[in-house]
Amino acid sequence: MSTLRKDPVSSGWVIIAEERAARPKDFIVEAPPHTRSASCPFCGGRESSTPPEIMAFRKDGSPRDLIGWSVRTIPNKFAALHIEGDLDRRGEGIYDLMNGIGAHEVIVETPEHDGHMGYYTLEKMQEVIWMYILRYQDLFKDKRFRYIQIFRNYGSVAGASLEHPHSQLIALPITPRWVKEELYCALNYYRLKERCLFCDIVNQEIRDRQRVVFENDSFVSLEPFASKFPFETWLFPKEHNHDFSLTTQQEVADLAHALQRTLFAIANCLNDPPLNFIIHSAPRVAEYDLQFRDITVEMDYHWHIEIFPRLTRVAGFEWGTGFYINPMPPEKAAEELCRVFSGYSSQIRRLGPKFSEPAGGGST
């Protein structure tokens, strides 16, 4: 029988349709072949094909906008928002609008066209995460921006227009609606129990172990109790922290480890599906919002990463009701993802020498 589950983070409801329960192979579609394009603007040696770089990690002291980088951030050539100008908040009758001010950047994760985040070395994954943090910190110095969204689209179905491994960052002058829902639920929970909602979720999931996918000293990845999509996976820091950019050096190492292993499990369990992942971190709370908060965002919010394999489609029922129908119980999804780790080393060898097995411990 189907069950209705309430998501404590958004107060939304999800239908877990167990009578439609599927196995991982039922979701698998044939992955399109990866093709190397001679004109890919992100490949090493084609730096002149992109806008001038904002920041790059270079070990050999090579000059900017030339080959020699390991991670490179550039402006998005087709930016949704632009950094120059004033917001000019205004109204037209009952309607509100402002200028399209923000920042839209592309983080090119590697000069190699065939890289895959699920198979990065720990050093490479840490480099990418440090670039996320440094760009986040730099853009938040701009008082016009209230929220910074870091995200990654993998595969054309998930919205990636280029195969080359890259992430994106958009700085916004407003807090997005879905983040506001999380903030609202987190604040109400803290007012009721004087505890962080996300900390309680993490502690309960680690104790129960029904939905845990991977765990190390600092992070845990798990299937949410009210997963909207099959194999939806969230990754949390174990220690309370509202702001992604405050992640410490040791935590970055553990985050690289946990994120790489989690993406590896998803790729191997589901034939490398298209997916999106997003980082939810605390916004800059507007001054006019402070009067409505007797609890600070540092106390009640907890940053995290949400990963969504694109295995099902959202249709009329979902758009009309806000309910999602998930045919894969999260407990079963966790079991299938954990199964991947039993053959971790052999699968690395099978997939070829360009992938290297990260070092480090951890448990499932």
Secondary structure by P-SEA (a helix, b strand, c coil): cbbbbbcccccbbbbccccccccccccccccccbbbbcccccccccccccccccbbbbccccccccccccbbbbccccccccccccccccccccbbbbccbbbbbbbbcccccccccccccaaaaaaaaaaaaaaaaaaaccccccbbbbbccccccccccccccbbbbbbbccccaaaaaaaaaaaaaaaaccccaaaaaaaaaaaacccccccccccccccccccccccbbbbbccccccccccccaaaaaaaaaaaaaaaaaaaaacccccbbbbbbcccccccccccccccccccccccbbbbbccccccccccccccbbbbcccaaaaaaaaaaaacaaaaaaaaacccbbbbbbbbcc
